[in-house]
Amino acid sequence: MSTLSLPASVAGLRAAAAVARPAPRPIAVSPVAAAPMPSDQLLQGRKAVEISHNGSVYRLQATKLGKLILTK
């Protein structure tokens, strides 16, 4: 059995073709819109709640005028 060897120019083309292939495109991920959550569900009858997020604590409070204040 004999072994064929390719000329250097052909071997170089194969190597270049392997490198020149475009990278696969990443799958497009569409952001999922957050569903609105009623403030009553968050506060559960309280005037204020504390929310822990990424190592920080935030305070969400309802005012007498029905507005919400979020503080760190």
MARVEX-268238 format. One record per residue: residue in one letter; x, y negated, z of N, C-alpha, C, O, CB in turn. Coordinates in steps of 0.2 Angstrom, whole numbers, padded with zeros to 4 digits, always signed. Atoms other than C-alpha are relative to their C-alpha. Glycine has a CB too. Layout:
residues N
AXYZXYZXYZXYZXYZ/...
This chain:
residues 72
M+0004+0006+0000+0000+0000+0000+0004-0006+0000+0009-0007+0004-0005+0000+0006/S-0004+0006+0001+0007-0017-0005-0004-0006+0003-0010-0006+0004+0002-0002-0007/T+0003+0006-0003+0004-0034+0004+0001-0005-0005+0007-0007-0008+0004-0001+0007/L+0000+0006+0004+0000-0049-0006+0002-0006+0005-0001-0007+0010-0007-0001-0004/S-0001+0007-0004+0007-0066+0000-0002-0005-0005-0001-0005-0011+0008+0000+0002/L+0003+0006+0004-0001-0082-0006+0006-0005+0000+0010-0006+0004-0006-0003+0004/P-0004+0006+0001+0009-0096-0013-0001-0005+0006-0006-0006+0008+0000-0003-0007/A+0000+0005-0006+0013-0109+0000-0005-0006-0002-0009-0008+0003+0007-0004+0001/S+0005+0006+0002+0002-0122-0010-0007+0003+0002-0011-0001+0004+0000-0002-0007/V+0007-0003-0002-0014-0110-0008-0001+0001+0007-0006-0001+0010+0000+0007-0004/A+0000-0001-0007-0010-0106+0010-0001-0007+0003-0005-0008+0008+0006+0003+0003/G+0001+0007-0002-0009-0125+0013-0007-0003-0001-0009-0006+0003+0005-0005-0003/L+0007+0002+0001-0025-0128+0005-0005+0003+0005-0010+0000+0007-0002+0002-0008/R+0005-0004-0005-0034-0115+0016+0001-0004+0007-0004-0005+0010+0002+0007+0000/A-0001+0003-0006-0026-0123+0031-0004-0007+0000-0007-0009+0005+0007-0001+0002/A+0003+0007+0001-0032-0141+0025-0007+0001+0000-0010-0004+0003+0003-0003-0006/A+0007+0000+0001-0049-0135+0021-0003+0002+0007-0008+0000+0009-0002+0006-0005/A+0003-0002-0007-0051-0127+0039+0000-0006+0004-0004-0007+0008+0004+0005+0003/V-0001+0006-0005-0045-0144+0047-0005-0005-0003-0008-0009+0001+0007-0002+0000/A+0004+0006+0003-0055-0155+0035-0008+0001+0001-0012-0003-0001+0001+0000-0008/R+0007-0001-0001-0072-0147+0039-0003-0005+0005+0000-0006+0011-0002+0007+0003/P+0003+0005-0005-0084-0160+0048-0002+0004+0006-0004+0010+0005-0005-0004-0004/A+0002-0003-0007-0087-0156+0066-0008+0000-0001-0011-0004-0003+0002-0005+0006/P+0007-0001+0000-0105-0150+0069-0003-0006+0003+0000-0008+0008-0002+0007+0003/R+0003+0006-0003-0117-0164+0073-0003+0002+0006-0006+0008+0007-0005-0002-0005/P+0003-0002-0007-0123-0164+0091-0008+0000-0001-0010-0004-0005+0002-0005+0005/I+0007+0000+0000-0141-0160+0093-0003-0006+0003-0001-0008+0008-0003+0006+0004/A+0003+0007-0003-0151-0176+0095-0005+0002+0005-0010+0006+0004-0004-0003-0006/V+0005-0001-0006-0160-0176+0112-0004-0006+0001-0001-0012+0002+0004+0002+0006/S+0004+0006-0001-0174-0188+0113-0002+0000+0007-0003+0004+0011-0007+0001-0004/P+0001+0001-0007-0176-0196+0130-0007+0001+0001-0012-0001-0002+0002-0007+0002/V+0006-0001-0002-0191-0190+0139-0003-0006+0004+0000-0008+0009-0001+0007+0004/A+0003+0006-0004-0202-0205+0145-0002+0003+0006-0006+0008+0007-0006-0003-0004/A+0002-0002-0006-0205-0204+0163-0007-0002+0001-0010-0007-0001+0004-0004+0006/A+0007+0001-0001-0223-0202+0168-0001-0005+0006+0002-0004+0011-0003+0007+0001/P+0002+0005-0006-0230-0216+0179-0002+0004+0006-0006+0008+0006-0005-0005-0002/M+0002-0003-0006-0231-0211+0197-0004-0006+0004-0001-0011+0005+0006+0003+0004/P+0003+0005-0005-0244-0221+0208+0004-0001+0006+0007+0003+0009-0007+0003+0001/S-0004+0002-0006-0236-0231+0222-0003+0004+0006+0001+0005+0011+0000-0007+0001/D+0003-0004-0006-0249-0222+0234+0004+0006+0001+0004+0009+0006-0007+0000-0002/Q-0003-0006-0001-0241-0206+0230+0007+0000+0003+0010+0004+0006+0001+0004-0007/L-0007+0001-0003-0223-0213+0234-0001-0002+0007+0003+0001+0012+0003-0005-0004/L+0000+0003-0007-0228-0222+0250-0004+0004+0004-0003+0004+0010-0004-0007-0001/Q+0004-0004-0004-0241-0210+0256-0003-0003+0006-0002+0000+0012+0004+0006+0002/G+0003+0003-0006-0250-0222+0267+0005-0005+0004+0002-0008+0009-0003+0005+0004/R-0005+0004-0004-0234-0230+0274+0001-0007-0004+0000-0008-0010+0007+0003+0001/K-0001+0006+0003-0229-0248+0271+0007+0000-0004+0008-0004-0008+0000-0006+0005/A-0006+0000+0003-0211-0243+0266+0003+0007+0000+0001+0011+0005+0005-0005+0004/V-0003-0006+0001-0201-0228+0261+0008-0001-0002+0009-0006-0005-0003+0005-0005/E-0007+0001+0002-0182-0225+0260+0001+0006-0006-0001+0011-0005+0005+0002+0006/I-0001-0004+0005-0176-0217+0244+0008+0001-0001+0012-0004-0001-0002-0003-0007/S-0007-0002+0000-0159-0208+0243+0002+0001-0008-0001+0005-0011+0003+0006+0004/H-0002-0001+0007-0150-0210+0226+0007-0001-0001+0010-0006+0000-0004-0005-0005/N-0007+0000+0001-0132-0206+0221+0004-0003+0006+0008-0007+0005+0001-0005-0006/G-0004+0002-0006-0126-0208+0239-0002-0007+0003+0001-0009+0008+0007+0000-0002/S+0002+0007-0003-0135-0225+0242-0007+0001+0002-0011+0005-0001+0001-0005-0005/V+0007+0000-0002-0151-0228+0251-0004-0006-0001-0001-0012+0000+0000+0001+0008/Y+0004+0006+0002-0164-0239+0244-0007+0000+0004-0009+0005+0007-0002+0000-0007/R+0007+0001-0004-0180-0246+0253-0005-0003-0005-0004-0008-0008+0001-0004+0006/L+0005+0002+0004-0196-0247+0244-0006-0002+0004-0008+0002+0008-0003+0005-0006/Q+0005+0003-0005-0209-0258+0253-0006-0003-0004-0004-0007-0009+0003-0004+0005/A+0006+0003+0002-0227-0264+0249-0001-0006+0004-0001-0006+0010-0006+0005+0000/T+0002+0006-0003-0231-0282+0252-0007-0001+0002-0011+0003-0001+0003-0006-0004/K+0007+0001-0001-0247-0289+0259-0004-0002-0006-0010-0001-0007-0001-0005+0006/L+0003+0002+0006-0250-0296+0242-0001+0006-0005-0003+0005-0011+0003-0006-0003/G+0000-0006+0005-0249-0278+0234+0006+0000-0005+0005+0004-0010-0006-0001-0004/K-0006+0000+0004-0232-0281+0226+0005+0005+0003+0004+0007+0009+0003-0007-0001/L-0005-0005-0003-0217-0269+0228+0007-0003+0000+0008-0007-0005+0000+0007-0004/I-0006+0003+0000-0200-0274+0233+0005+0006+0001+0004+0011+0006+0001-0005+0006/L-0005-0005-0001-0185-0262+0231+0007-0003+0002+0009-0008-0002+0001+0004-0007/T-0006+0003-0003-0169-0266+0241+0005+0005+0001+0003+0011+0003-0001-0005+0006/K-0006-0005-0001-0152-0258+0243+0002-0001+0007+0007+0003+0009+0005-0001-0005/
